[in-house]
Amino acid sequence: MINRNKFAVASGLCAGLLWVICSILVALFPHYMLLMTTHMIHVDITQMGWTLTWSGFLVGLIGWMILAGVAGALLAVIYNQMVGSEAS
């Protein structure tokens, strides 16, 4: 069994850490990160540019942490249900 709350918090913290790392990489290497994103999403966005502001950073950080926390909680509930049904 997975502790739903702890897994949700761990998921949110993991997403937050990845957001911080990604934002640092975008700030340091905007061109290369734009190229990598272009390859990852299969769309040519090289004519566009990054908009990296403190408010955007914080909104994205909080948003991704909440989204990952909710997804983590849901994943733990589904997993626990599946494991519980095997014991029957």
C-alpha positions in Angstrom: 0.0 0.0 0.0 1.1 3.5 -0.8 0.5 6.4 1.6 -1.6 8.7 -0.6 -0.7 11.9 1.1 3.0 11.3 1.3 3.0 10.2 -2.4 1.1 13.3 -3.4 3.6 15.6 -1.5 6.5 13.7 -3.0 5.1 14.1 -6.5 4.5 17.8 -6.0 8.0 18.3 -4.7 9.5 16.4 -7.6 7.6 18.4 -10.1 8.7 21.6 -8.3 12.3 20.6 -8.4 12.1 19.8 -12.1 10.4 23.1 -12.8 13.2 25.0 -11.0 15.9 23.1 -13.0 14.1 23.6 -16.3 13.7 27.3 -15.6 17.4 27.7 -14.8 18.3 25.9 -18.0 15.9 28.2 -20.0 17.5 31.3 -18.4 21.1 30.1 -19.0 20.6 28.4 -22.5 17.4 29.8 -24.1 18.3 28.9 -27.7 19.3 25.3 -26.9 16.3 24.7 -24.6 14.0 26.1 -27.4 15.6 23.6 -29.8 15.1 20.7 -27.4 11.5 21.7 -26.8 10.9 21.8 -30.5 12.2 18.2 -30.8 10.2 17.0 -27.8 6.8 18.3 -29.0 7.4 17.8 -32.7 6.5 21.4 -33.6 8.8 24.0 -35.0 8.6 26.8 -32.4 12.1 28.2 -33.1 10.6 31.5 -34.4 9.0 32.0 -31.0 10.9 33.0 -27.8 10.8 32.4 -24.1 9.0 34.6 -21.7 10.6 34.0 -18.3 9.5 36.3 -15.5 9.4 35.9 -11.8 5.6 35.9 -11.7 5.5 33.3 -14.5 8.1 31.2 -12.7 6.1 31.3 -9.5 2.7 30.6 -11.1 4.2 27.7 -13.1 5.9 26.3 -10.0 2.8 26.4 -7.9 0.6 25.1 -10.8 2.8 22.2 -11.6 3.3 21.2 -8.0 -0.5 21.2 -7.4 -1.2 19.3 -10.6 1.5 16.7 -9.8 0.3 16.4 -6.2 -3.3 15.7 -7.4 -2.0 13.2 -10.0 0.2 11.5 -7.4 -2.7 11.2 -5.0 -4.9 9.7 -7.8 -2.2 7.3 -8.8 -1.8 6.1 -5.2 -5.5 5.6 -4.8 -5.7 3.6 -8.1 -2.6 1.6 -7.2 -3.9 0.8 -3.7 -7.3 -0.3 -5.1 -5.5 -2.6 -7.6 -3.3 -4.1 -4.9 -6.3 -4.5 -2.6 -8.3 -6.4 -5.2 -5.4 -8.9 -5.7 -5.5 -9.8 -2.0 -9.2 -10.9 -2.3 
